[in-house]
């Protein structure tokens, strides 16, 4: 069966239209990226890529983080193994962009 729309376009449209879906991409991607299972980590990084492509984009994100877009893409690739400091900076920026916090603020 042939899909009528490209999958990436479908994800982007859903993320732009549905805040809960967009936030789920981000939070689930973050959670899975910390899994002990390599396959889960790769799914998590893929979800983070989908989130970035559907929202801020790699070019804009790279400027905000003062990094090359290619470095961010490589960091989130299946073979990517980012330093914790780089990954934390990326996640902080994405959560801030979405208006979410990793810490409970009272």
N, C-alpha and C positions, 0 to 999 in steps of 0.2 A: 504494500500500500504506500502510495506516494504522499508525503506531507505537503500541504498546501503552502505552508510558510516555513522558512528556515527556523530551526530550533532556537538559534541564538536571537533571532528577531522576536520570537515568541516570549523568550525569557525576558528580554529587554522591555517589551511592551507590558508584560505583567508586572515587572519591577517598578516601572514608571507609574503605573496606574494604581498599584496596590501596596500601600505602606507595609502592611503585615507580611506580605510575600517578600518584599525587598529586605525588611529587617530579618526575616527568617534566613534568607540567603547569607546574610552577614553573620548572624549569630551561630547558625548551624555550621557554616564554613569555618568559623573560628573554633568552635568546639571540636569538630572533626580533625582539624589541623594539629591537634594535640594528642590524638589517639596513639596508642601503642601499635596499632595495626597499620602497616604501610599503605594498604589499599584505602583505608579510611582517611589517612592523612592526605593522600592524593585527591580523594573526593572533596575533602575540605578545601584544599588549595584551588581546586577547580571551581567550587562554589564562590570562593572569594574573587576569582577572576571574573566569573559571571556578574557578581555584584559590582565590581569596578567598571566593567564594560557597560553595564546598564545604568550607572550613575555618574560618577565623577570622570571616568575615563583614565587610561594610563598616562596620557600626556599631561593632563592637569595634575594628577596625583604626583607624578614625578617632579613637577615644578614645586609643588607644596613641600615635598620631602627632600628637595635638592638632590635628586638622584636621576639616573637615566631611565627612561621608560623600559628599555630592554633589560635593565637590572631587576626591575620590579617583576617583569614577566618571567625572567629566569628564576627569580626567587620563588615564584608560585608555580613553576613547572613541576612535572612529576619527578624530575631529577634534582630539583632545587633543594638546597639545604641552607636556608638563611641563618645568619647569626641571630641570636635571640634579640639583641638590641635593634637590629634592622626590622625584624618581624614585629617587635613590640611597637616601634615607631609607626609602622604601617597600620597595625591594628588600631592604635590610638587615633590616628588620623581618620580612618574609616568610621570608627565609632563616633568620633566628634562630628564628622560630616553628616552622619545619620541622626545626630542628637541623642545618642545613647551613651551610657557610662558603664565601664566594667566594674566600678566600685559603687557600693551603696553610699550615697551621700545623705547625711541627715541634717 
